[in-house]
Amino acid sequence: MTQTAHSSSPPGKQMLSEQVYAHLRDAIMRGDHSPGAPLKPQDLAKEQGVSLAVVREALVRVVGEGLADRLPNRGFAVPSFSDRRWQEIAEARRTVEPVVLRMSIERGDVDWEARVRAAHHRLVRTPAYVPQESEYYTSAWAEAHKAFHRTLLEGCDNSALLETFDRLWTASELARRWSAHRNPDRDGAEEHRRLEEAALARDADTAAALLVQHLTLTAAALTDDSGL
């Protein structure tokens, strides 16, 4: 009996921590906290009505996802949009993903082609922006966007490479939102259409070149002082 009562407490605390983490993560993604803004544990604890320990645990998690920085002797803050990390992540993606896309085009079967077509259709039919939700693109569109890019690569049939894609994608999600906000005239829909067409045409050279250009444009929007 004592053991059962003792073990019932951690799940409750874990659930509270999960709620605070989800709230903080969504707030950063929505743009409620601007680039470079401090994330003060005391203020966040008061806002959410929880302890500092719970807030700090949530902050450590968002730091691990690249959505916040832990600054020596200065607490926590949202990363800057001009932080070098975004260019480094973009460089890593430009190095890895075109190679994986070539493998996918070479190895992908008819079922892979059907999944690519379906993922692109879902992306096209999902509204990118809903004014009342956020100044950045919607969570539904973000999910469809990832699904399209990942499906393009899944034909490679290599779980280690796909796990690398997943890590880099998560690390760059905030940069993607800022980039789209800073370059609203970019025709991302056309870029995705051309990527789909080249992949399904089994034109690996064109598809890889289009993907490099696609990733480069995202990073380039974060290299000057205009926009945000």
ROSE-4610 file (N, C-alpha, C; in Angstrom, 1 decimal, always signed):
// ROSE-4610
residu = [M/M/M/T/T/T/Q/Q/Q/T/T/T/A/A/A/H/H/H/S/S/S/S/S/S/S/S/S/P/P/P/P/P/P/G/G/G/K/K/K/Q/Q/Q/M/M/M/L/L/L/S/S/S/E/E/E/Q/Q/Q/V/V/V/Y/Y/Y/A/A/A/H/H/H/L/L/L/R/R/R/D/D/D/A/A/A/I/I/I/M/M/M/R/R/R/G/G/G/D/D/D/H/H/H/S/S/S/P/P/P/G/G/G/A/A/A/P/P/P/L/L/L/K/K/K/P/P/P/Q/Q/Q/D/D/D/L/L/L/A/A/A/K/K/K/E/E/E/Q/Q/Q/G/G/G/V/V/V/S/S/S/L/L/L/A/A/A/V/V/V/V/V/V/R/R/R/E/E/E/A/A/A/L/L/L/V/V/V/R/R/R/V/V/V/V/V/V/G/G/G/E/E/E/G/G/G/L/L/L/A/A/A/D/D/D/R/R/R/L/L/L/P/P/P/N/N/N/R/R/R/G/G/G/F/F/F/A/A/A/V/V/V/P/P/P/S/S/S/F/F/F/S/S/S/D/D/D/R/R/R/R/R/R/W/W/W/Q/Q/Q/E/E/E/I/I/I/A/A/A/E/E/E/A/A/A/R/R/R/R/R/R/T/T/T/V/V/V/E/E/E/P/P/P/V/V/V/V/V/V/L/L/L/R/R/R/M/M/M/S/S/S/I/I/I/E/E/E/R/R/R/G/G/G/D/D/D/V/V/V/D/D/D/W/W/W/E/E/E/A/A/A/R/R/R/V/V/V/R/R/R/A/A/A/A/A/A/H/H/H/H/H/H/R/R/R/L/L/L/V/V/V/R/R/R/T/T/T/P/P/P/A/A/A/Y/Y/Y/V/V/V/P/P/P/Q/Q/Q/E/E/E/S/S/S/E/E/E/Y/Y/Y/Y/Y/Y/T/T/T/S/S/S/A/A/A/W/W/W/A/A/A/E/E/E/A/A/A/H/H/H/K/K/K/A/A/A/F/F/F/H/H/H/R/R/R/T/T/T/L/L/L/L/L/L/E/E/E/G/G/G/C/C/C/D/D/D/N/N/N/S/S/S/A/A/A/L/L/L/L/L/L/E/E/E/T/T/T/F/F/F/D/D/D/R/R/R/L/L/L/W/W/W/T/T/T/A/A/A/S/S/S/E/E/E/L/L/L/A/A/A/R/R/R/R/R/R/W/W/W/S/S/S/A/A/A/H/H/H/R/R/R/N/N/N/P/P/P/D/D/D/R/R/R/D/D/D/G/G/G/A/A/A/E/E/E/E/E/E/H/H/H/R/R/R/R/R/R/L/L/L/E/E/E/E/E/E/A/A/A/A/A/A/L/L/L/A/A/A/R/R/R/D/D/D/A/A/A/D/D/D/T/T/T/A/A/A/A/A/A/A/A/A/L/L/L/L/L/L/V/V/V/Q/Q/Q/H/H/H/L/L/L/T/T/T/L/L/L/T/T/T/A/A/A/A/A/A/A/A/A/L/L/L/T/T/T/D/D/D/D/D/D/S/S/S/G/G/G/L/L/L]
num = [1/1/1/2/2/2/3/3/3/4/4/4/5/5/5/6/6/6/7/7/7/8/8/8/9/9/9/10/10/10/11/11/11/12/12/12/13/13/13/14/14/14/15/15/15/16/16/16/17/17/17/18/18/18/19/19/19/20/20/20/21/21/21/22/22/22/23/23/23/24/24/24/25/25/25/26/26/26/27/27/27/28/28/28/29/29/29/30/30/30/31/31/31/32/32/32/33/33/33/34/34/34/35/35/35/36/36/36/37/37/37/38/38/38/39/39/39/40/40/40/41/41/41/42/42/42/43/43/43/44/44/44/45/45/45/46/46/46/47/47/47/48/48/48/49/49/49/50/50/50/51/51/51/52/52/52/53/53/53/54/54/54/55/55/55/56/56/56/57/57/57/58/58/58/59/59/59/60/60/60/61/61/61/62/62/62/63/63/63/64/64/64/65/65/65/66/66/66/67/67/67/68/68/68/69/69/69/70/70/70/71/71/71/72/72/72/73/73/73/74/74/74/75/75/75/76/76/76/77/77/77/78/78/78/79/79/79/80/80/80/81/81/81/82/82/82/83/83/83/84/84/84/85/85/85/86/86/86/87/87/87/88/88/88/89/89/89/90/90/90/91/91/91/92/92/92/93/93/93/94/94/94/95/95/95/96/96/96/97/97/97/98/98/98/99/99/99/100/100/100/101/101/101/102/102/102/103/103/103/104/104/104/105/105/105/106/106/106/107/107/107/108/108/108/109/109/109/110/110/110/111/111/111/112/112/112/113/113/113/114/114/114/115/115/115/116/116/116/117/117/117/118/118/118/119/119/119/120/120/120/121/121/121/122/122/122/123/123/123/124/124/124/125/125/125/126/126/126/127/127/127/128/128/128/129/129/129/130/130/130/131/131/131/132/132/132/133/133/133/134/134/134/135/135/135/136/136/136/137/137/137/138/138/138/139/139/139/140/140/140/141/141/141/142/142/142/143/143/143/144/144/144/145/145/145/146/146/146/147/147/147/148/148/148/149/149/149/150/150/150/151/151/151/152/152/152/153/153/153/154/154/154/155/155/155/156/156/156/157/157/157/158/158/158/159/159/159/160/160/160/161/161/161/162/162/162/163/163/163/164/164/164/165/165/165/166/166/166/167/167/167/168/168/168/169/169/169/170/170/170/171/171/171/172/172/172/173/173/173/174/174/174/175/175/175/176/176/176/177/177/177/178/178/178/179/179/179/180/180/180/181/181/181/182/182/182/183/183/183/184/184/184/185/185/185/186/186/186/187/187/187/188/188/188/189/189/189/190/190/190/191/191/191/192/192/192/193/193/193/194/194/194/195/195/195/196/196/196/197/197/197/198/198/198/199/199/199/200/200/200/201/201/201/202/202/202/203/203/203/204/204/204/205/205/205/206/206/206/207/207/207/208/208/208/209/209/209/210/210/210/211/211/211/212/212/212/213/213/213/214/214/214/215/215/215/216/216/216/217/217/217/218/218/218/219/219/219/220/220/220/221/221/221/222/222/222/223/223/223/224/224/224/225/225/225/226/226/226/227/227/227/228/228/228]
x = [+0.8/+0.0/+0.9/+1.9/+2.8/+3.5/+3.9/+4.6/+3.7/+2.4/+1.5/+1.2/+1.0/+0.7/+1.9/+3.1/+4.3/+4.5/+4.1/+4.4/+3.3/+2.2/+1.1/+1.5/+2.4/+2.8/+3.6/+4.7/+5.5/+4.7/+3.7/+3.0/+2.2/+1.7/+1.0/+1.9/+3.0/+4.0/+4.5/+4.7/+5.1/+4.1/+2.8/+1.8/+1.8/+2.0/+2.0/+3.2/+4.4/+5.6/+5.3/+4.7/+4.4/+3.5/+2.5/+1.6/+2.3/+3.2/+3.9/+4.9/+5.5/+6.4/+5.7/+4.5/+3.7/+3.3/+2.9/+2.5/+3.6/+4.8/+5.9/+6.4/+6.5/+6.9/+6.0/+4.6/+3.7/+3.8/+4.0/+4.1/+5.4/+6.5/+7.6/+7.4/+6.7/+6.4/+5.5/+4.5/+3.6/+4.2/+5.3/+5.9/+5.5/+4.9/+4.6/+5.9/+7.0/+8.3/+9.2/+9.5/+10.3/+11.7/+12.4/+13.8/+14.7/+15.4/+16.3/+15.7/+14.4/+13.7/+14.0/+14.2/+14.5/+13.2/+13.5/+12.5/+12.7/+12.0/+12.3/+11.5/+12.2/+11.5/+10.4/+10.8/+9.8/+8.5/+8.7/+7.5/+6.7/+7.3/+6.6/+5.9/+6.6/+5.9/+4.7/+4.8/+3.6/+2.5/+2.8/+1.8/+1.1/+1.8/+1.2/+0.8/+1.1/+0.6/+1.3/+2.6/+3.3/+4.6/+5.4/+6.6/+7.8/+8.8/+10.0/+10.6/+10.6/+11.2/+10.5/+9.2/+8.4/+8.8/+8.9/+9.2/+10.6/+11.6/+12.9/+13.1/+12.3/+12.3/+11.8/+10.7/+10.2/+11.2/+11.9/+12.9/+14.0/+14.5/+15.6/+15.1/+13.9/+13.4/+13.4/+12.9/+12.9/+14.3/+15.2/+16.6/+17.1/+16.8/+17.2/+16.7/+15.5/+15.0/+15.5/+16.3/+16.8/+15.9/+14.9/+13.9/+14.2/+15.3/+15.7/+17.2/+17.8/+19.2/+19.3/+20.3/+20.6/+21.9/+21.8/+22.9/+23.6/+24.9/+25.7/+25.4/+24.9/+24.6/+23.5/+22.8/+21.8/+20.4/+20.3/+19.1/+18.8/+17.6/+17.1/+16.6/+16.7/+16.2/+15.9/+15.0/+14.8/+16.0/+16.4/+17.6/+17.4/+18.4/+18.3/+18.2/+17.4/+17.2/+18.5/+19.5/+20.8/+21.8/+21.4/+22.4/+23.0/+24.3/+25.0/+24.5/+23.8/+23.4/+22.5/+21.6/+20.7/+21.4/+22.5/+23.3/+24.0/+24.5/+25.1/+24.2/+22.9/+21.9/+21.6/+21.4/+21.1/+22.2/+23.5/+24.6/+24.6/+24.3/+24.2/+23.0/+21.9/+20.8/+21.1/+21.8/+22.2/+23.2/+24.0/+25.0/+24.3/+23.3/+22.8/+21.6/+20.6/+19.3/+19.3/+20.1/+20.1/+20.7/+21.6/+22.2/+21.1/+20.4/+19.3/+18.2/+17.9/+16.9/+17.3/+18.5/+19.0/+18.8/+19.1/+18.9/+17.5/+16.6/+15.2/+14.6/+15.1/+14.6/+15.1/+16.3/+16.8/+16.1/+15.8/+15.3/+13.8/+13.1/+11.7/+10.9/+9.8/+9.0/+7.7/+6.7/+5.4/+4.7/+4.8/+4.1/+4.7/+6.0/+6.7/+6.2/+6.1/+5.5/+4.1/+3.3/+1.9/+2.0/+2.9/+2.9/+3.4/+4.4/+4.8/+3.7/+2.9/+1.8/+0.8/+0.5/-0.5/+0.0/+1.3/+1.8/+1.8/+2.1/+2.1/+0.7/-0.3/-1.7/-2.2/-1.8/-2.2/-1.6/-0.3/+0.4/-0.3/-0.7/-1.3/-2.7/-3.4/-4.8/-4.8/-3.7/-3.7/-3.4/-4.3/-4.0/-2.7/-1.9/-0.6/-0.8/-1.8/-1.9/-3.4/-3.6/-4.9/-4.7/-5.1/-4.8/-5.0/-6.1/-6.4/-5.5/-4.7/-3.9/-2.5/-1.9/-0.5/-0.1/+0.9/+1.4/+2.3/+2.7/+3.5/+2.5/+3.1/+2.2/+1.7/+0.6/-0.2/+0.5/+0.2/+0.8/+0.3/-0.9/-1.3/-0.5/-0.2/+0.6/+2.0/+2.6/+3.9/+4.0/+3.0/+3.0/+2.9/+2.1/+2.0/+3.3/+3.9/+5.2/+6.3/+6.4/+7.4/+7.1/+5.8/+5.4/+5.8/+5.7/+6.0/+7.5/+8.3/+9.8/+10.3/+9.7/+10.2/+9.8/+8.6/+8.2/+9.1/+9.5/+10.4/+11.7/+12.1/+13.3/+13.1/+11.9/+11.7/+12.0/+12.0/+12.4/+13.8/+14.6/+16.0/+16.1/+15.1/+15.0/+16.2/+16.5/+17.6/+17.2/+16.9/+16.4/+17.3/+18.6/+19.6/+19.6/+19.5/+19.5/+18.2/+17.1/+15.8/+15.8/+16.5/+16.6/+17.4/+18.4/+19.2/+18.4/+17.6/+16.6/+15.7/+15.1/+14.2/+14.9/+16.1/+16.8/+17.1/+17.5/+17.8/+16.5/+15.5/+14.2/+13.7/+13.7/+13.3/+14.1/+15.4/+16.4/+16.1/+15.6/+15.4/+14.0/+13.1/+11.7/+11.5/+12.1/+11.9/+12.5/+13.6/+14.2/+13.3/+12.6/+11.7/+10.6/+10.0/+8.9/+9.4/+10.5/+11.0/+11.3/+11.9/+12.2/+11.0/+9.9/+8.7/+8.1/+8.2/+7.7/+8.5/+9.8/+10.6/+10.6/+10.1/+10.1/+8.7/+7.7/+6.3/+6.0/+6.8/+6.6/+7.2/+7.9/+8.5/+7.4/+7.5/+6.5/+6.9/+6.7/+7.1/+6.2/+5.0/+4.1/+4.7/+5.2/+5.8/+7.1/+7.9/+9.1/+8.7/+7.7/+7.3/+6.7/+6.0/+5.5/+6.6/+7.6/+8.7/+9.5/+9.6/+10.3/+9.6/+8.3/+7.5/+7.6/+7.5/+7.5/+8.9/+9.9/+11.3/+11.5/+11.0/+11.2/+10.4/+9.2/+8.3/+8.8/+9.4/+10.0/+11.3/+11.8/+13.0/+14.2/+14.1/+15.2/+16.0/+16.9/+17.6/+18.5/+19.1/+19.9/+19.1/+17.9/+17.1/+16.5/+16.0/+15.4/+16.4/+17.7/+18.7/+19.0/+19.1/+19.4/+18.3/+17.0/+15.9/+15.9/+16.2/+16.2/+17.3/+18.5/+19.5/+19.1/+18.5/+18.0/+16.9/+16.0/+14.9/+15.5/+16.4/+17.0/+17.9/+18.5/+19.3/+18.5/+17.3/+16.4/+15.9/+15.6/+15.2/+16.2/+17.5/+18.5/+18.9/+18.8/+19.2/+18.3/+17.0/+16.1/+16.5/+17.4/+17.8/+19.2/+19.8/+21.1/+21.2/+20.1/+20.2/+19.4/+19.3/+18.7/+17.3/+16.7/+15.4/+14.4/+13.1/+12.1/+11.6/+12.0/+11.4/+11.6]
y = [-1.2/+0.0/+1.2/+1.3/+2.4/+2.7/+1.6/+1.7/+2.3/+1.8/+2.3/+3.8/+4.2/+5.6/+6.5/+6.0/+6.7/+6.9/+5.8/+5.9/+6.7/+7.1/+7.8/+9.3/+9.8/+11.2/+11.6/+10.8/+11.2/+11.4/+10.4/+10.7/+12.0/+12.4/+13.7/+14.8/+14.8/+15.8/+15.8/+14.6/+14.5/+15.1/+14.9/+15.4/+16.9/+17.5/+19.0/+19.5/+18.9/+19.3/+19.2/+18.2/+18.0/+19.2/+19.5/+20.6/+22.0/+22.2/+23.5/+23.5/+22.4/+22.3/+22.5/+21.9/+22.0/+23.5/+24.1/+25.5/+26.4/+26.2/+27.0/+26.8/+25.5/+25.2/+25.9/+25.8/+26.4/+27.9/+28.5/+29.9/+30.4/+29.7/+30.1/+29.9/+28.8/+28.5/+29.6/+30.0/+31.0/+32.4/+32.6/+33.9/+34.8/+34.2/+35.0/+35.5/+34.8/+35.3/+35.6/+36.8/+37.2/+36.7/+36.6/+36.2/+37.0/+36.3/+36.9/+37.3/+37.1/+37.5/+36.6/+37.2/+36.4/+35.5/+34.4/+33.5/+33.4/+34.2/+34.3/+33.2/+32.3/+31.2/+31.7/+32.8/+33.3/+33.8/+34.5/+35.0/+33.9/+32.9/+31.8/+31.0/+30.8/+30.1/+30.8/+32.1/+32.9/+32.8/+32.9/+32.9/+31.5/+30.4/+29.1/+28.6/+29.3/+28.8/+27.5/+27.4/+26.2/+26.6/+25.6/+25.8/+26.2/+26.8/+27.0/+25.8/+24.7/+23.4/+22.9/+23.0/+22.5/+23.4/+24.7/+25.6/+25.3/+25.1/+24.9/+23.5/+22.6/+21.3/+21.5/+22.3/+22.6/+23.3/+24.3/+25.1/+24.2/+23.3/+22.4/+21.6/+21.2/+20.4/+21.2/+22.5/+23.3/+23.7/+23.8/+24.0/+22.8/+21.6/+20.4/+20.3/+21.0/+21.0/+22.2/+23.0/+24.1/+25.3/+25.3/+26.4/+27.5/+27.2/+28.2/+28.0/+29.0/+28.9/+29.0/+28.3/+28.5/+29.3/+30.5/+31.5/+31.5/+31.4/+31.4/+32.6/+32.4/+33.5/+34.5/+34.1/+35.0/+34.3/+33.1/+32.4/+31.8/+31.9/+31.3/+32.4/+32.2/+33.1/+32.4/+33.0/+32.5/+32.8/+31.9/+32.1/+33.4/+33.9/+35.0/+34.5/+35.2/+34.7/+34.7/+35.5/+35.6/+34.7/+33.8/+32.9/+32.0/+31.8/+31.0/+29.5/+29.1/+27.7/+27.4/+28.4/+28.1/+27.8/+28.6/+28.4/+27.0/+26.6/+25.4/+24.2/+24.3/+23.3/+23.2/+24.4/+24.4/+23.7/+24.0/+23.4/+21.9/+21.4/+20.0/+19.4/+20.0/+19.5/+19.5/+20.5/+20.5/+19.5/+19.0/+18.0/+16.6/+16.4/+15.1/+14.8/+15.7/+15.4/+15.2/+16.0/+15.7/+14.3/+13.8/+12.5/+11.4/+11.6/+10.7/+10.7/+11.9/+12.0/+11.2/+11.3/+10.5/+9.0/+8.6/+7.2/+6.8/+7.7/+7.4/+7.3/+8.2/+8.1/+6.8/+6.4/+5.1/+3.9/+3.9/+2.7/+2.7/+3.8/+3.9/+3.1/+2.4/+1.7/+2.4/+1.7/+2.4/+2.9/+2.1/+2.5/+3.8/+4.0/+5.2/+6.4/+6.1/+7.2/+7.6/+6.7/+7.0/+7.8/+7.4/+8.2/+9.6/+9.8/+11.1/+12.0/+11.4/+12.1/+12.5/+11.5/+11.8/+12.9/+12.8/+13.8/+15.2/+15.3/+16.6/+17.1/+16.2/+16.6/+17.2/+16.5/+16.9/+18.3/+18.5/+19.8/+20.9/+20.6/+21.7/+22.0/+21.0/+21.3/+21.7/+21.9/+22.3/+23.8/+24.6/+26.1/+26.4/+27.2/+27.5/+28.5/+29.4/+30.5/+30.6/+30.7/+31.0/+32.2/+33.4/+34.6/+34.5/+33.8/+33.8/+32.8/+31.9/+31.0/+31.5/+32.2/+32.6/+33.5/+34.4/+35.1/+34.2/+33.0/+32.1/+31.0/+30.1/+29.1/+28.1/+27.5/+26.7/+25.4/+24.8/+23.5/+22.4/+22.5/+21.5/+21.5/+22.7/+22.9/+22.4/+22.7/+22.3/+20.8/+20.1/+18.6/+18.1/+18.7/+18.3/+18.6/+19.7/+20.1/+19.0/+18.7/+17.7/+16.3/+15.9/+14.7/+14.6/+15.7/+15.7/+15.5/+16.3/+16.2/+14.9/+14.3/+13.0/+11.9/+12.0/+11.0/+11.0/+12.1/+12.2/+11.3/+11.3/+10.6/+9.1/+8.8/+7.4/+6.3/+6.6/+5.5/+5.0/+5.8/+5.4/+4.0/+3.8/+2.5/+2.4/+3.5/+3.5/+4.3/+3.6/+4.2/+5.1/+4.9/+5.7/+7.1/+7.1/+8.4/+9.2/+8.4/+9.1/+9.7/+9.0/+9.5/+10.8/+10.9/+12.1/+13.2/+12.9/+13.9/+14.4/+13.5/+13.9/+14.9/+14.6/+15.4/+16.8/+16.9/+18.2/+19.0/+18.3/+18.9/+19.6/+18.8/+19.4/+20.6/+20.5/+21.5/+22.8/+22.7/+23.9/+24.4/+23.8/+24.2/+25.7/+26.2/+27.7/+28.5/+28.2/+28.9/+29.0/+27.8/+27.8/+28.8/+28.9/+29.8/+31.2/+31.5/+32.9/+33.2/+32.3/+32.5/+32.8/+32.0/+32.3/+33.6/+34.0/+35.3/+36.5/+36.3/+37.4/+37.4/+36.4/+36.3/+35.9/+36.7/+36.3/+36.1/+36.7/+36.6/+35.3/+34.6/+33.3/+32.3/+31.7/+30.8/+29.4/+29.1/+27.7/+26.6/+26.9/+25.9/+25.5/+26.4/+26.1/+25.3/+25.6/+24.9/+23.4/+23.2/+21.9/+21.1/+21.8/+21.1/+20.7/+21.5/+21.1/+20.0/+20.0/+18.9/+17.5/+17.6/+16.4/+15.9/+16.8/+16.4/+15.7/+16.4/+15.8/+14.5/+14.3/+13.0/+11.9/+12.2/+11.2/+10.9/+11.9/+11.7/+10.9/+10.6/+9.9/+10.7/+12.0/+12.9/+13.3/+12.5/+12.7/+14.0/+14.3/+15.5/+16.8/+16.8/+18.0/+18.1/+16.9/+16.9/+17.3/+16.8/+17.2/+18.7/+19.2/+20.6/+21.5/+21.1/+21.8/+21.8/+20.7/+20.6/+21.5/+21.5/+22.4/+23.9/+24.2/+25.6/+25.9/+25.0/+25.1/+25.4/+24.6/+24.7/+26.0/+26.4/+27.6/+28.9/+28.9/+30.1/+30.2/+29.1/+29.2/+29.9/+29.4/+29.9/+31.4/+31.7/+33.1/+34.1/+33.8/+34.8/+35.3/+34.5/+34.8/+35.5/+35.9/+36.4/+38.0/+38.7/+40.1/+40.7/+42.0/+42.6/+43.1/+42.8/+43.2/+42.2/+42.6/+41.6/+41.7/+40.7/+40.7/+41.9]
z = [+0.0/+0.0/+0.0/+0.9/+0.9/-0.4/-1.0/-2.3/-3.4/-3.4/-4.4/-4.2/-2.9/-2.7/-3.1/-2.8/-3.1/-4.7/-5.4/-6.9/-7.6/-6.9/-7.6/-7.7/-7.0/-7.0/-8.3/-8.6/-9.8/-11.1/-11.4/-12.6/-12.7/-11.5/-11.5/-11.7/-11.1/-11.3/-12.8/-13.3/-14.7/-15.6/-15.3/-16.2/-16.2/-15.0/-14.8/-15.6/-15.5/-16.2/-17.7/-18.2/-19.6/-20.1/-19.3/-19.7/-19.8/-18.8/-18.8/-20.0/-20.3/-21.4/-22.7/-22.9/-24.1/-24.3/-23.2/-23.3/-23.7/-23.1/-23.4/-24.8/-25.2/-26.6/-27.6/-27.4/-28.3/-28.3/-27.2/-27.1/-27.9/-27.8/-28.6/-30.1/-30.4/-31.8/-32.4/-31.6/-32.1/-32.2/-31.6/-31.6/-30.5/-29.4/-28.2/-27.5/-27.7/-27.2/-28.4/-28.6/-29.8/-29.7/-30.9/-30.9/-30.0/-29.2/-28.2/-26.9/-26.8/-25.6/-24.4/-23.2/-22.0/-21.6/-21.1/-20.6/-19.1/-18.3/-16.9/-16.1/-15.5/-14.7/-13.7/-13.0/-12.0/-12.7/-13.8/-14.5/-15.1/-15.6/-16.2/-15.1/-14.0/-12.9/-12.4/-12.3/-11.8/-12.8/-14.1/-15.2/-15.2/-15.0/-15.1/-13.7/-12.7/-11.4/-10.9/-11.2/-10.9/-10.2/-9.7/-9.0/-10.0/-9.5/-10.3/-10.8/-10.0/-10.4/-11.6/-11.7/-12.9/-14.1/-13.9/-15.1/-15.5/-14.6/-15.0/-15.8/-15.4/-16.1/-17.5/-17.7/-19.0/-19.9/-19.2/-19.9/-20.4/-19.6/-20.0/-21.2/-21.3/-22.4/-23.7/-23.6/-24.8/-25.3/-24.3/-24.7/-25.5/-25.0/-25.7/-27.1/-27.4/-28.8/-29.6/-29.0/-29.8/-29.8/-29.0/-29.0/-27.9/-27.1/-26.1/-25.9/-25.3/-24.9/-23.4/-22.9/-21.4/-21.4/-20.9/-20.9/-19.5/-19.5/-18.3/-17.4/-16.2/-15.3/-15.7/-16.8/-17.3/-17.5/-17.1/-17.2/-18.6/-19.1/-20.4/-21.3/-22.6/-23.6/-24.9/-25.7/-27.0/-27.9/-28.8/-29.6/-30.5/-31.0/-31.9/-33.3/-34.2/-35.5/-36.3/-35.9/-36.6/-36.0/-35.1/-34.5/-35.6/-35.4/-36.4/-36.5/-35.5/-35.5/-36.7/-37.1/-38.1/-39.5/-39.7/-40.9/-40.8/-39.7/-39.5/-39.8/-39.2/-39.4/-40.9/-41.6/-43.0/-43.8/-43.4/-44.1/-43.9/-42.7/-42.5/-43.3/-43.4/-44.2/-45.7/-46.2/-47.6/-47.9/-46.9/-47.1/-47.1/-46.2/-46.0/-46.9/-46.9/-47.5/-49.0/-49.8/-51.2/-51.5/-50.7/-50.9/-50.6/-49.5/-49.2/-50.2/-50.7/-51.8/-53.0/-53.4/-54.5/-54.3/-53.1/-52.7/-52.8/-52.3/-52.3/-53.7/-54.6/-56.0/-56.6/-56.3/-56.9/-56.3/-55.0/-54.4/-54.2/-54.3/-54.0/-55.0/-54.4/-55.3/-55.6/-56.2/-56.6/-55.3/-54.2/-53.0/-52.5/-52.6/-52.2/-53.1/-54.4/-55.3/-54.8/-54.4/-54.0/-52.7/-51.8/-50.5/-50.8/-51.7/-52.0/-52.6/-53.5/-54.1/-53.1/-52.1/-51.1/-50.1/-49.8/-48.8/-49.4/-50.7/-51.4/-51.4/-51.8/-51.8/-50.5/-49.4/-48.1/-47.8/-48.1/-47.9/-48.7/-49.9/-50.7/-50.2/-49.6/-49.1/-47.7/-47.0/-45.6/-45.6/-45.0/-44.9/-44.1/-44.7/-44.0/-42.9/-43.1/-42.1/-41.7/-40.4/-39.8/-38.8/-39.2/-38.4/-36.9/-36.5/-35.1/-34.3/-35.1/-34.4/-34.1/-35.1/-34.9/-36.1/-35.9/-37.0/-37.9/-37.4/-38.1/-38.7/-39.5/-40.1/-39.0/-39.4/-38.4/-38.1/-36.9/-36.5/-37.5/-38.1/-39.0/-40.3/-40.7/-41.9/-41.7/-40.5/-40.1/-40.1/-39.6/-39.6/-41.1/-41.9/-43.3/-44.1/-43.7/-44.4/-44.0/-42.8/-42.4/-43.1/-43.1/-43.7/-45.1/-45.9/-47.3/-47.5/-46.7/-46.9/-46.4/-45.4/-44.9/-45.8/-46.4/-47.3/-48.6/-49.0/-50.2/-49.9/-48.7/-48.3/-47.9/-47.6/-47.0/-48.0/-49.3/-50.2/-50.1/-49.3/-49.1/-48.3/-47.6/-46.8/-45.8/-45.2/-44.2/-43.0/-41.9/-40.7/-40.0/-40.1/-39.5/-40.2/-41.5/-42.2/-42.0/-41.8/-41.5/-40.1/-39.2/-37.8/-37.8/-38.7/-38.8/-39.3/-40.3/-40.9/-39.8/-39.0/-37.9/-36.9/-36.5/-35.6/-36.1/-37.4/-38.0/-38.2/-38.6/-38.8/-37.5/-36.4/-35.1/-34.7/-34.9/-34.6/-35.4/-36.6/-37.4/-37.5/-36.8/-36.9/-36.6/-35.6/-35.2/-36.3/-36.9/-38.0/-39.2/-39.5/-40.6/-40.4/-39.2/-39.0/-39.1/-38.6/-38.7/-40.2/-40.9/-42.3/-43.1/-42.9/-43.6/-43.3/-42.1/-41.6/-42.2/-42.4/-42.9/-44.5/-45.1/-46.6/-47.0/-46.8/-47.1/-48.6/-49.4/-50.9/-51.5/-50.7/-51.3/-51.7/-52.9/-53.3/-53.0/-51.7/-51.2/-51.9/-52.2/-52.8/-54.2/-54.9/-56.2/-56.0/-55.0/-54.7/-54.4/-53.6/-53.2/-54.5/-55.3/-56.5/-57.4/-57.6/-58.5/-57.9/-56.5/-55.9/-56.1/-55.9/-56.1/-57.6/-58.5/-59.9/-60.3/-59.8/-60.1/-59.5/-58.2/-57.6/-58.3/-58.6/-59.3/-60.7/-61.3/-62.7/-62.6/-61.4/-61.1/-61.7/-61.6/-62.1/-60.8/-60.4/-59.2/-59.2/-60.3/-60.4/-60.2/-60.8/-60.7/-59.3/-58.8/-57.4/-56.4/-56.5/-55.5/-55.6/-56.8/-56.9/-56.4/-56.6/-56.1/-54.6/-54.0/-52.6/-51.9/-52.5/-52.1/-52.1/-53.2/-53.4/-52.3/-52.1/-51.1/-49.7/-49.3/-48.0/-47.9/-49.0/-49.0/-48.8/-49.5/-49.4/-47.9/-47.3/-45.9/-45.0/-45.1/-44.3/-44.6/-45.9/-46.4/-45.8/-45.5/-44.9/-43.5/-42.9/-41.5/-41.4/-42.6/-42.5/-42.5/-42.6/-42.6/-41.4/-41.3/-40.2/-40.5/-41.6/-42.0/-41.5/-41.4/-41.1/-39.7/-38.9/-37.5/-36.7]
